[in-house]
Amino acid sequence: MSINMKTLTQAFAKASAKASAVIEKTVQTTVQEVTGLPRALQDYDLLDQIGSAGPGLAWKLYSAKARDGHAVYPNVCVWLLDKRALSEARQRAGLSKTAEDSFFDIIRADAARLVRLRHPGVVHVVQALDESKNGMAMVTEPLFASAANVLGDLENIEKVTKELKGMVIMFF
C-alpha cells in the first residue's frame, strides 16, 4: 500500500507543478493582453531614459530595477519600442504599411541575433524580445547609453542626462 501511496503522491506533485506552470503562463499572457504591455514592463520598474538605439534610434533605453529583489540582474536596461508612435510617424511621412512591417521584421531579426551572440564585447540579453500590440521590449545588462548617443546623436531622447551631455569624444 505505501508504494502505491508514494507513487500517487509523486503523481499529484508532478501534476500540481505542471498545473502551476500552466496557470502562471496563462496569468502572464492575460495580464499582457489586458494591459497591452510587454513582459519587461511587468517585471521591471523603469527609472530614467538613458538613451536611444537601433535603426533610426527607434528604441528608447531606460535604466530599470527588477521588481523581484532576488533577480540575477537587479539593475538592467529595458529597451522599449512604441509601435503606435512609429505607425503614426510612418503615416505622417506617407510611407506604406509594408515599409513599417519590414522595419518590425528587421527589429525582430536583430533582437533574435543578439540573444544568440555570446561575447564579452556584446551586450548580454537578460530577457529576449517580447512583443505586444502596442510595443516591443527586451531587457539587457545595464548600459550607459548607445554608441550613437555617446558619439553625439541624441535623437529620440526626451531628457538628455548630464553625464551624456558632458561626454567629450576624442579621436586620435
PLY file of the C-alpha trace (Angstrom):
ply
format ascii 1.0
element vertex 172
property float x
property float y
property float z
element edge 171
property int vertex1
property int vertex2
end_header
0.00 0.00 0.00
2.75 2.51 0.85
4.34 2.08 -2.57
1.06 2.92 -4.26
0.52 5.88 -1.91
4.06 7.14 -2.61
3.50 6.81 -6.36
0.17 8.58 -6.05
1.76 11.39 -4.02
4.50 11.81 -6.63
1.93 11.89 -9.42
-0.03 14.59 -7.59
3.15 16.61 -7.05
4.05 16.42 -10.77
0.50 17.32 -11.81
0.48 20.22 -9.36
3.79 21.57 -10.69
2.56 21.34 -14.30
-0.74 22.99 -13.39
1.11 25.81 -11.59
3.30 26.43 -14.64
0.25 26.50 -16.94
-1.62 28.84 -14.60
1.39 31.18 -14.31
1.80 31.30 -18.10
-1.94 31.93 -18.54
-1.89 34.75 -15.97
1.14 36.38 -17.65
-0.50 36.15 -21.06
-3.78 37.52 -19.75
-2.06 40.44 -17.99
-0.18 41.22 -21.18
-3.34 41.09 -23.29
-5.33 43.25 -20.86
-2.64 45.85 -20.25
-1.09 45.71 -23.71
2.33 45.85 -22.02
5.31 43.67 -22.91
6.53 41.44 -20.10
9.55 43.65 -19.35
7.19 46.37 -18.15
5.57 43.88 -15.79
8.86 42.57 -14.36
10.84 45.82 -14.05
10.28 49.34 -12.74
11.57 51.92 -15.24
13.72 54.68 -13.80
15.17 57.20 -16.28
15.61 57.18 -20.03
19.33 56.83 -20.62
19.48 56.79 -24.40
18.15 55.60 -27.73
19.44 52.89 -30.04
18.89 50.75 -33.10
17.78 51.63 -36.62
16.73 55.27 -36.67
17.32 55.33 -32.89
13.76 53.97 -32.58
14.47 52.12 -29.32
14.27 54.09 -26.09
16.67 52.78 -23.44
15.69 53.00 -19.76
17.57 52.10 -16.62
15.36 49.83 -14.56
15.19 47.77 -11.38
13.76 44.28 -11.08
10.53 44.12 -9.09
11.72 40.82 -7.67
14.60 41.70 -5.36
16.16 38.27 -5.88
16.70 38.63 -9.64
20.08 37.69 -11.14
20.29 41.20 -12.59
18.68 43.61 -10.10
19.66 46.57 -12.33
19.06 46.34 -16.06
18.46 48.31 -19.23
14.97 47.99 -20.71
14.71 48.64 -24.44
11.27 49.92 -25.49
9.88 50.46 -28.96
6.48 52.16 -29.22
4.76 50.61 -32.23
1.92 53.15 -32.20
4.30 56.12 -32.32
6.20 54.54 -35.22
2.94 53.84 -37.05
1.87 57.47 -36.64
5.28 58.70 -37.86
5.03 56.37 -40.87
1.61 57.77 -41.75
2.84 61.38 -41.43
5.78 60.54 -43.69
3.46 58.93 -46.25
5.16 55.53 -46.11
3.35 52.27 -46.72
2.28 49.73 -44.10
4.60 47.30 -45.87
7.58 49.53 -45.02
6.50 49.55 -41.37
6.11 45.76 -41.32
9.56 45.35 -42.91
11.05 47.61 -40.23
9.49 45.49 -37.47
10.80 42.33 -39.16
14.32 43.80 -39.08
13.91 44.64 -35.38
12.71 41.09 -34.60
15.59 39.51 -36.54
18.21 41.78 -34.93
16.86 41.03 -31.44
16.93 37.27 -32.14
20.56 37.51 -33.31
21.54 39.49 -30.22
20.14 36.76 -27.96
22.34 34.14 -29.66
25.57 36.18 -29.51
27.83 35.33 -26.59
30.89 37.55 -26.40
32.31 39.82 -23.67
32.17 42.79 -26.05
28.50 42.31 -26.94
25.68 43.36 -24.65
24.13 40.46 -22.72
20.37 39.95 -23.18
18.61 39.25 -19.87
15.09 38.90 -21.29
14.50 38.28 -25.00
12.28 40.42 -27.19
8.66 40.43 -26.12
6.01 41.95 -28.33
2.53 43.20 -27.64
0.01 45.02 -29.81
1.39 48.42 -28.75
5.08 47.83 -28.36
8.20 45.73 -28.18
10.58 45.37 -25.27
13.71 43.49 -24.33
16.00 43.61 -21.31
19.79 43.70 -21.29
22.53 44.13 -18.75
22.82 47.74 -17.50
24.06 50.24 -20.11
25.23 53.84 -20.04
23.85 54.77 -23.49
24.19 53.57 -27.07
27.31 54.11 -29.15
25.34 56.56 -31.33
24.39 58.60 -28.26
27.97 58.69 -26.99
29.06 59.90 -30.44
26.62 62.82 -30.18
23.44 61.58 -31.85
20.85 62.31 -29.16
17.71 61.78 -31.24
14.68 60.18 -29.53
15.86 61.05 -26.01
13.32 63.05 -24.00
15.76 64.38 -21.40
19.49 64.04 -22.06
21.38 63.16 -18.87
24.13 65.46 -17.65
26.61 62.56 -17.94
25.77 62.11 -21.60
25.79 65.87 -22.31
29.20 66.20 -20.68
30.88 63.49 -22.70
33.66 64.62 -24.97
34.78 62.09 -27.54
38.42 62.41 -28.52
39.60 60.80 -31.74
43.28 60.11 -32.17
0 1
1 2
2 3
3 4
4 5
5 6
6 7
7 8
8 9
9 10
10 11
11 12
12 13
13 14
14 15
15 16
16 17
17 18
18 19
19 20
20 21
21 22
22 23
23 24
24 25
25 26
26 27
27 28
28 29
29 30
30 31
31 32
32 33
33 34
34 35
35 36
36 37
37 38
38 39
39 40
40 41
41 42
42 43
43 44
44 45
45 46
46 47
47 48
48 49
49 50
50 51
51 52
52 53
53 54
54 55
55 56
56 57
57 58
58 59
59 60
60 61
61 62
62 63
63 64
64 65
65 66
66 67
67 68
68 69
69 70
70 71
71 72
72 73
73 74
74 75
75 76
76 77
77 78
78 79
79 80
80 81
81 82
82 83
83 84
84 85
85 86
86 87
87 88
88 89
89 90
90 91
91 92
92 93
93 94
94 95
95 96
96 97
97 98
98 99
99 100
100 101
101 102
102 103
103 104
104 105
105 106
106 107
107 108
108 109
109 110
110 111
111 112
112 113
113 114
114 115
115 116
116 117
117 118
118 119
119 120
120 121
121 122
122 123
123 124
124 125
125 126
126 127
127 128
128 129
129 130
130 131
131 132
132 133
133 134
134 135
135 136
136 137
137 138
138 139
139 140
140 141
141 142
142 143
143 144
144 145
145 146
146 147
147 148
148 149
149 150
150 151
151 152
152 153
153 154
154 155
155 156
156 157
157 158
158 159
159 160
160 161
161 162
162 163
163 164
164 165
165 166
166 167
167 168
168 169
169 170
170 171
